[in-house]
Amino acid sequence: MNALEFFKKRRIPTALASSSAMRLITNRAEQFSLENTLLSFILPNRKNTVSRIPPVFLTTAKHLRISPAHCLVIEDSFNGLIAAKAARMKTVVIPMAEQWNEARFDIADTKLKSLRDFSEQLWNHLNTLP
């Protein structure tokens, strides 16, 4: 079971927050059959994108009516990981294979190779973190 199936089965609210172009987000959502899984697409102002990511995560949490401290961000980029940490959210990072050994990704609460590696045990561990 992958992470998205895990959340859907447990009725855990999910959303997609991205600084990517809407057509890229839509393509990815279709590719992974996420159209009915995701609650919302929230995009930042394209100007100064990296510095705008934490507010996008915070806006998404507000939209979901969930405290940032109770949110989990699954990221594949270092900038997104930094932004999630700045928003004080729990983090799982899935770096590209060629970036797996880069120490910068060690700031994540957990590092996975795939969404398929998400588990009940990991979920329970993440819920024990402050």
C-alpha positions in Angstrom: 0.0 0.0 0.0 1.4 3.4 -0.8 1.1 6.5 1.4 -1.9 8.0 -0.5 -3.9 4.8 -0.2 -3.0 4.6 3.5 -4.4 8.1 4.1 -7.5 7.5 1.9 -8.3 4.2 3.7 -8.1 6.0 7.1 -10.0 9.1 5.8 -7.0 11.3 6.7 -7.5 14.7 4.9 -5.0 15.3 2.1 -4.1 18.2 -0.1 -1.5 19.1 -2.6 0.4 22.3 -2.1 2.8 23.1 -5.0 4.7 25.9 -6.6 4.6 24.0 -10.0 2.5 25.1 -12.9 -1.1 24.0 -12.7 -0.8 21.8 -15.9 2.1 19.9 -14.2 0.1 19.4 -11.1 -2.9 18.2 -13.1 -0.7 15.8 -15.1 0.7 14.3 -11.9 -2.7 14.0 -10.3 -4.0 12.2 -13.4 -0.8 10.0 -13.6 -1.3 8.8 -10.1 -5.1 8.8 -10.1 -5.2 11.4 -7.4 -8.0 13.6 -8.7 -10.5 12.2 -6.1 -7.9 11.7 -3.3 -6.7 15.3 -3.0 -8.8 17.9 -1.3 -7.3 20.9 -3.0 -4.6 22.4 -5.1 -3.1 25.5 -3.6 -0.5 27.5 -5.6 1.7 30.3 -4.4 2.4 33.5 -6.2 5.0 32.5 -8.8 7.2 35.5 -7.9 9.9 34.5 -5.4 8.6 31.0 -5.2 11.0 29.4 -2.7 10.3 32.0 0.0 6.6 31.6 -0.7 6.4 27.9 0.0 6.0 28.0 3.8 2.9 30.3 3.5 1.5 27.8 1.0 1.9 25.0 3.4 0.4 27.1 6.2 -2.5 28.1 3.9 -3.1 24.5 3.1 -3.2 23.6 6.8 -5.6 26.4 7.5 -7.8 25.2 4.5 -7.8 21.7 6.0 -8.5 23.2 9.5 -5.5 21.3 10.9 -2.8 22.8 13.1 0.6 22.9 11.2 2.0 20.8 14.1 -0.4 18.0 13.1 0.4 18.1 9.4 2.7 15.8 7.5 4.4 17.0 4.4 5.8 14.5 1.9 8.4 16.2 -0.2 10.8 15.3 -3.0 12.8 18.5 -3.1 15.2 20.1 -0.6 13.6 23.5 -0.9 10.2 22.0 -0.1 11.7 20.1 2.8 13.1 23.3 4.2 9.8 25.1 3.8 7.9 22.3 5.6 10.3 22.5 8.4 9.9 26.3 8.5 6.2 25.7 8.8 6.9 23.4 11.7 5.3 20.4 10.1 6.4 16.8 10.2 8.3 15.7 7.1 8.9 12.7 5.0 11.3 13.2 2.1 11.6 11.0 -1.0 14.6 12.3 -2.8 15.6 11.3 -6.3 17.7 8.2 -6.3 20.9 10.1 -7.3 20.3 12.4 -4.2 19.6 9.6 -1.7 23.0 9.9 0.1 23.0 13.7 0.3 23.3 14.7 4.0 21.0 17.7 3.4 18.0 15.4 3.3 18.8 14.2 6.8 16.8 17.1 8.3 13.6 15.2 7.4 11.8 13.3 10.1 12.0 10.3 7.8 13.5 9.5 4.4 11.9 7.0 2.1 12.8 5.6 -1.4 9.1 5.5 -2.5 5.5 6.2 -1.4 5.1 2.4 -1.2 7.5 2.4 1.8 5.0 4.2 4.0 3.7 2.0 6.7 1.5 1.9 9.8 4.7 1.6 11.9 6.0 4.8 10.3 2.7 6.6 10.8 2.7 5.7 14.5 6.3 6.9 14.8 5.6 10.2 13.2 2.7 10.7 15.6 5.0 10.4 18.5 7.2 13.3 17.3 6.7 16.7 18.9 
